[in-house]
Amino acid sequence: MTARDIYLPVAAQPSVSTLVGLSQLAEVEGYERVWLPETWGRDAVTTLSSIAHGTDGVGIGTSLLNVYSRSPALIGQTAATLQEASDGRLRVGLGPSGPRVIEGWHGESFERPLRRTRETIDVVKQVLSGESVEYDGDFFELSGFRLRCDPPDPTPPIDAGGLGPKAVELAGRFADGWHALLFTVEGMADRLEDFDRGAELGDRDRASQRVTFSVPCCALEDRERARAMTRQHVAFYVGGMGTYYRDALARQGYEDTATSVFEQWNDGDREAAMAAIDDELLDALAVAGTPEECRDHIERFEGIDGVDAINVSFPRAAERADIEATMAALSP
């Protein structure tokens, strides 16, 4: 059975306590895990530590920590500590992010993101094993590091994010799972083939790997408001988050729309960018409308063969009441 997780909102949240409260609600509503991104707001590690201490059984996870702003050894130490603090409830999500975050925020060169992601996964796994780290890579040459505390038991799984074919294949080959975002049902099927191929190349047990698919959701009695907020959210990702989501949408057969949204958003015409996303495309990428509509619609995404968890995410403009209403409407 496909699990349901929560992708915690980071935009316009007033406090860490708010995110802890939403995690507690997710636990009450029966969601399996809460995931927290890290971009240019609150850091994920401190916030997840608070969530771990404020909840009892819901899983926690990073989706995603970027592989440039922390060393792989530090990510390994952090994962070990969060696993201890949460009594074994952690999954680690890693990814390269994009040049807007890495270069604009962290001042690092966005160089060879796939190779850096692979090497980071390799090193983090060595750290978490408790053995001495010996690694000779293109980015990292490491020797002699070893945890001076007991390694985590169980070892937290490490997932990777990715949108393009090679990135998803890398996740299948080297990681314990893949995090997907902004795909249609057909687009997910294509990328799942890449993930499966990677798992085969890496001689991985595909049954032990987990695919988590984040879907923008907004379930409100005010149908038009729900759809307007979700449309703005999709337009922001395609138009305002660099070129990755634009290119991913183009690969799924929507090149003209992706180009139009991107150009109009970056020209400052946000209304035109939103209008370029018609109802058919909105419904192909998201779950938005009345609670009854959304409960039916989310089943289309849950029915994708190879998806293990649907990550219920929320529009950037959603208020606390909107988030809580959506969580209640789509609770497992």
C-alpha positions as CSV (number, residue, x, y, z in Angstrom):
1,M,0.0,0.0,0.0
2,T,1.3,3.4,-0.9
3,A,2.2,5.5,2.2
4,R,1.3,9.1,2.7
5,D,3.9,11.6,4.0
6,I,3.9,15.3,4.6
7,Y,6.3,17.8,3.0
8,L,6.4,20.5,5.6
9,P,5.9,24.0,4.3
10,V,8.8,26.4,4.9
11,A,7.4,29.6,3.2
12,A,6.0,32.2,5.6
13,Q,5.9,29.9,8.6
14,P,6.1,32.1,11.7
15,S,8.2,29.9,13.9
16,V,9.9,26.5,14.5
17,S,7.1,25.8,16.9
18,T,4.7,26.1,14.0
19,L,6.5,23.3,12.1
20,V,6.6,21.2,15.2
21,G,2.9,21.7,15.6
22,L,2.2,20.6,12.0
23,S,4.4,17.6,12.6
24,Q,2.4,16.7,15.7
25,L,-0.8,17.0,13.6
26,A,0.6,14.8,10.9
27,E,1.3,12.2,13.6
28,V,-2.2,12.4,14.9
29,E,-3.6,12.2,11.3
30,G,-1.7,9.0,10.6
31,Y,0.9,10.3,8.1
32,E,4.0,8.1,8.0
33,R,6.7,10.7,7.8
34,V,7.4,14.5,7.7
35,W,10.0,15.8,5.3
36,L,11.7,19.2,5.6
37,P,13.5,21.0,2.8
38,E,16.4,23.3,3.3
39,T,16.8,26.3,0.9
40,W,17.4,29.8,2.3
41,G,15.2,29.8,5.4
42,R,15.5,27.8,8.6
43,D,18.1,25.1,8.5
44,A,16.6,21.6,8.4
45,V,18.8,20.0,11.0
46,T,17.9,22.2,13.9
47,T,14.2,22.2,13.0
48,L,14.1,18.4,12.6
49,S,15.8,18.1,16.0
50,S,12.9,20.1,17.5
51,I,10.4,18.0,15.6
52,A,12.1,14.7,16.8
53,H,11.7,15.8,20.4
54,G,8.1,17.1,19.9
55,T,6.8,13.9,18.4
56,D,6.7,10.2,19.3
57,G,6.4,8.0,16.3
58,V,6.2,9.9,13.0
59,G,9.2,9.5,10.8
60,I,11.4,12.5,9.9
61,G,13.5,13.2,6.9
62,T,15.5,15.8,5.0
63,S,14.2,16.6,1.5
64,L,16.7,17.7,0.6
65,L,20.1,18.6,2.2
66,N,22.3,20.0,-0.5
67,V,25.7,18.3,-1.0
68,Y,27.7,21.6,-1.3
69,S,27.2,23.6,1.9
70,R,28.2,20.7,4.3
71,S,31.1,18.3,3.9
72,P,30.1,14.6,3.5
73,A,31.7,13.8,6.8
74,L,29.5,16.5,8.6
75,I,26.4,15.2,6.8
76,G,27.3,11.7,8.2
77,Q,27.8,13.0,11.7
78,T,24.5,15.0,11.5
79,A,22.6,11.9,10.2
80,A,24.0,9.8,13.1
81,T,23.0,12.4,15.6
82,L,19.5,12.9,14.2
83,Q,19.0,9.2,14.1
84,E,19.9,9.1,17.8
85,A,17.7,12.1,18.7
86,S,14.7,10.6,16.9
87,D,15.1,7.1,18.2
88,G,15.6,5.7,14.8
89,R,13.0,7.6,12.8
90,L,15.3,9.3,10.2
91,R,15.6,9.0,6.4
92,V,18.3,11.3,4.8
93,G,17.5,13.0,1.6
94,L,20.4,14.5,-0.3
95,G,20.7,16.3,-3.6
96,P,22.7,19.0,-5.4
97,S,20.0,21.7,-5.3
98,G,20.7,24.2,-8.0
99,P,23.0,27.1,-8.9
100,R,20.6,29.8,-7.5
101,V,21.0,28.3,-4.0
102,I,24.5,27.0,-4.2
103,E,26.2,29.9,-5.9
104,G,23.9,32.7,-4.9
105,W,23.4,31.7,-1.3
106,H,26.4,29.6,-0.3
107,G,29.0,31.0,-2.7
108,E,30.1,27.6,-4.0
109,S,30.7,26.7,-7.6
110,F,27.9,24.4,-8.9
111,E,30.3,22.0,-10.4
112,R,29.5,18.4,-11.6
113,P,26.4,18.0,-9.4
114,L,25.9,14.3,-10.2
115,R,29.4,13.3,-9.4
116,R,29.4,15.4,-6.2
117,T,26.1,13.7,-5.1
118,R,27.4,10.3,-5.8
119,E,30.6,10.9,-3.8
120,T,28.7,12.4,-0.9
121,I,26.4,9.4,-0.7
122,D,29.4,7.1,-0.7
123,V,31.2,9.0,2.1
124,V,28.0,9.4,4.3
125,K,27.5,5.6,4.1
126,Q,31.0,5.0,5.2
127,V,30.7,7.4,8.1
128,L,27.4,5.8,9.2
129,S,29.0,2.4,9.2
130,G,31.2,3.3,12.1
131,E,34.3,2.2,10.2
132,S,37.3,4.4,9.3
133,V,36.6,6.5,6.2
134,E,38.9,5.9,3.3
135,Y,37.9,7.6,0.1
136,D,39.6,8.6,-3.0
137,G,37.3,10.5,-5.3
138,D,37.3,13.4,-7.7
139,F,36.0,15.8,-5.1
140,F,37.0,14.2,-1.8
141,E,40.2,12.5,-0.7
142,L,39.6,11.4,2.9
143,S,41.5,9.2,5.3
144,G,41.3,8.3,9.0
145,F,38.0,9.8,10.0
146,R,35.8,7.7,12.3
147,L,32.8,8.4,14.5
148,R,33.8,8.6,18.2
149,C,30.3,7.5,19.2
150,D,28.4,4.3,18.4
151,P,27.2,4.2,14.8
152,P,23.4,4.5,14.5
153,D,21.4,1.4,14.7
154,P,19.5,1.0,12.5
155,T,21.5,2.9,9.9
156,P,19.3,5.6,8.4
157,P,18.6,5.1,4.7
158,I,19.9,7.7,2.2
159,D,17.7,8.9,-0.6
160,A,18.7,11.1,-3.5
161,G,16.7,13.8,-5.3
162,G,16.8,14.3,-9.1
163,L,14.7,15.3,-12.1
164,G,16.6,14.3,-15.2
165,P,17.3,10.8,-16.5
166,K,20.9,10.6,-15.4
167,A,20.2,12.0,-11.9
168,V,17.4,9.5,-11.4
169,E,19.5,6.6,-12.6
170,L,22.2,7.7,-10.1
171,A,19.7,7.6,-7.3
172,G,18.7,4.0,-8.3
173,R,22.3,2.9,-8.5
174,F,23.8,4.4,-5.3
175,A,21.0,5.5,-3.0
176,D,18.3,3.8,-1.0
177,G,15.5,5.8,-2.6
178,W,14.5,8.6,-4.9
179,H,12.7,11.9,-4.3
180,A,10.5,13.1,-7.2
181,L,8.7,16.4,-7.6
182,L,6.6,18.0,-10.3
183,F,5.9,15.1,-12.6
184,T,2.8,13.9,-14.4
185,V,1.7,10.3,-14.1
186,E,3.3,9.6,-17.5
187,G,6.4,11.6,-16.6
188,M,6.9,9.5,-13.4
189,A,6.6,6.3,-15.4
190,D,9.5,7.4,-17.7
191,R,11.8,8.4,-14.8
192,L,10.9,5.2,-12.9
193,E,12.4,3.3,-15.8
194,D,15.7,5.3,-15.2
195,F,15.6,4.5,-11.5
196,D,15.0,0.8,-12.1
197,R,17.9,0.8,-14.6
198,G,20.1,2.4,-12.0
199,A,19.1,-0.2,-9.4
200,E,20.0,-2.9,-11.8
201,L,23.4,-1.4,-12.7
202,G,24.2,-1.0,-9.0
203,D,23.0,-4.6,-8.3
204,R,20.6,-3.1,-5.7
205,D,17.6,-4.9,-4.2
206,R,14.9,-2.7,-5.8
207,A,12.3,-4.0,-3.3
208,S,14.3,-2.4,-0.5
209,Q,14.5,1.0,-2.2
210,R,11.8,3.7,-1.7
211,V,10.4,6.2,-4.2
212,T,8.8,9.2,-2.6
213,F,6.8,11.4,-4.9
214,S,5.9,15.0,-3.7
215,V,2.6,16.3,-5.1
216,P,1.3,19.8,-4.5
217,C,-2.0,19.5,-2.8
218,C,-4.7,21.9,-1.6
219,A,-8.1,20.6,-0.5
220,L,-10.5,23.4,0.4
221,E,-14.2,24.0,0.3
222,D,-13.3,27.2,-1.6
223,R,-12.4,25.4,-4.8
224,E,-11.2,28.4,-6.8
225,R,-8.9,29.6,-4.0
226,A,-7.3,26.2,-3.7
227,R,-6.7,26.0,-7.4
228,A,-5.4,29.5,-7.7
229,M,-2.8,29.0,-4.9
230,T,-1.7,25.7,-6.4
231,R,-1.4,27.2,-9.9
232,Q,0.8,30.0,-8.5
233,H,2.9,27.4,-6.8
234,V,3.5,25.4,-10.0
235,A,4.3,28.6,-11.9
236,F,6.8,29.6,-9.3
237,Y,8.7,26.3,-9.6
238,V,8.7,26.3,-13.4
239,G,9.4,30.0,-13.7
240,G,11.3,31.0,-10.6
241,M,13.5,28.1,-9.5
242,G,16.1,28.2,-12.2
243,T,15.9,25.9,-15.3
244,Y,15.6,22.5,-13.7
245,Y,11.8,22.3,-13.3
246,R,11.3,24.1,-16.7
247,D,13.5,21.4,-18.4
248,A,11.8,18.6,-16.5
249,L,8.3,19.8,-17.6
250,A,9.6,20.2,-21.2
251,R,10.8,16.6,-21.2
252,Q,7.3,15.5,-20.2
253,G,5.9,16.9,-23.5
254,Y,5.0,20.5,-22.3
255,E,8.0,22.4,-23.9
256,D,6.0,25.3,-25.2
257,T,4.1,25.8,-21.9
258,A,7.3,25.4,-19.8
259,T,9.1,28.0,-22.0
260,S,6.1,30.4,-21.8
261,V,5.8,30.1,-18.0
262,F,9.6,30.6,-17.6
263,E,9.8,33.6,-19.8
264,Q,6.8,35.4,-18.5
265,W,7.7,34.8,-14.9
266,N,11.2,36.2,-15.4
267,D,9.8,39.1,-17.3
268,G,7.8,40.0,-14.2
269,D,4.4,39.1,-15.6
270,R,3.4,36.6,-13.0
271,E,-0.3,36.6,-13.9
272,A,0.5,35.6,-17.5
273,A,2.8,32.8,-16.2
274,M,0.0,31.4,-14.1
275,A,-2.5,31.7,-16.9
276,A,-0.2,29.6,-19.1
277,I,-0.8,26.6,-16.8
278,D,-4.3,25.4,-18.0
279,D,-6.6,23.3,-15.9
280,E,-5.5,20.1,-17.7
281,L,-1.8,20.6,-16.8
282,L,-2.7,21.7,-13.3
283,D,-4.6,18.5,-12.7
284,A,-1.7,16.5,-14.3
285,L,0.8,17.9,-11.8
286,A,-1.2,18.6,-8.7
287,V,-4.2,17.8,-6.5
288,A,-6.3,20.9,-6.0
289,G,-10.0,21.5,-5.4
290,T,-12.6,20.5,-3.0
291,P,-11.8,17.8,-0.4
292,E,-13.9,15.3,-2.3
293,E,-12.2,16.0,-5.6
294,C,-8.8,15.8,-4.0
295,R,-9.4,12.5,-2.2
296,D,-10.4,11.0,-5.6
297,H,-7.6,12.7,-7.5
298,I,-4.7,11.7,-5.3
299,E,-5.4,8.1,-6.0
300,R,-4.2,8.6,-9.6
301,F,-0.7,9.4,-8.3
302,E,-0.9,6.6,-5.6
303,G,-1.7,4.1,-8.4
304,I,1.7,4.6,-10.2
305,D,3.5,1.3,-10.1
306,G,6.8,1.8,-8.4
307,V,5.9,4.7,-6.1
308,D,6.1,3.8,-2.5
309,A,5.0,7.1,-0.8
310,I,3.0,10.2,-1.8
311,N,4.4,13.3,-0.2
312,V,1.5,15.7,0.4
313,S,3.0,19.2,-0.1
314,F,1.3,22.6,0.0
315,P,1.2,25.8,-2.1
316,R,3.7,28.4,-1.0
317,A,0.9,30.9,-0.3
318,A,-1.2,28.5,1.9
319,E,-2.0,29.7,5.3
320,R,-2.0,27.5,8.5
321,A,-5.8,26.9,8.2
322,D,-5.4,25.8,4.5
323,I,-2.6,23.4,5.4
324,E,-4.5,21.9,8.3
325,A,-7.6,21.5,6.2
326,T,-5.6,19.7,3.4
327,M,-3.9,17.5,5.9
328,A,-7.3,16.4,7.4
329,A,-8.9,15.9,4.0
330,L,-6.1,13.7,2.7
331,S,-5.2,11.9,5.9
332,P,-4.4,8.1,5.3
